């Protein structure tokens, strides 16, 4: 049986990389660096909390080699 490849996790990662800096620049009172905000967002959508993006996704594994 063939495994279907979805680009859903990649879209989530791209969306977070785009929206987290915008949100943190709007809420300057939090005084959180953008990199820390992106790490926190990655922990939330990663396997530790929500599990939306899995650690061994085929599309993300392919892109991590570049």
N, C-alpha and C positions, 0 to 999 in steps of 0.2 A: 504494500500500500504506500502510495507516495505521500510525502509530507508537504502540505501547502505552506508557502512562505507568505507571511503577511508583513506589510510595512507599518502596521499600527504602532508597534513599539518605537520605531524610528520617528514617526510623526510626533509621538509624545515627547521624545527627547528633544527634537527640534523646537517644538512648541515651548517647552520649559526653558530652553536656552534663549529663546526670544523674549518670553514674557516675564521671567524672574527679574532681569535687570530693570525692566520698565516698572514693575511693581515696587522694587526696592528704591528706585529713584523717586517715586511718588511718595513713599513713606520714609522720608529722611529722618523722622524722629526715632525710628528703630535703630539707626546707626549700625546696621549690619552690612559688612562688605558684600559685594555682589557674588564673589566666589563662595563665601560661606552660605549665602542664600541658595545658590545653585547646588551645593553639596547637600543642604537640608532638603531641597526639592527632590534630589536624586534618591535620598534615603527614603523619603515618603512614597514615591512611586515605585521604588525598587522592591526587591524580594523581602526586605526587612519589615515593611509596614503593610502597604496595599498589595504588593505583588503584581502590579500592572505590567511592569517591564521585567522580564526574567533575565537571569544572569547570562544564560547561554542561548540567546536568540540568534538564529542563523544570519539575519541581516546585520545585526550589530557586531557579531563576530567577524563578518566579512569586512565591515568598515573599520574595525579596530586594527586591522593589519596594515592600514595605510598610514 
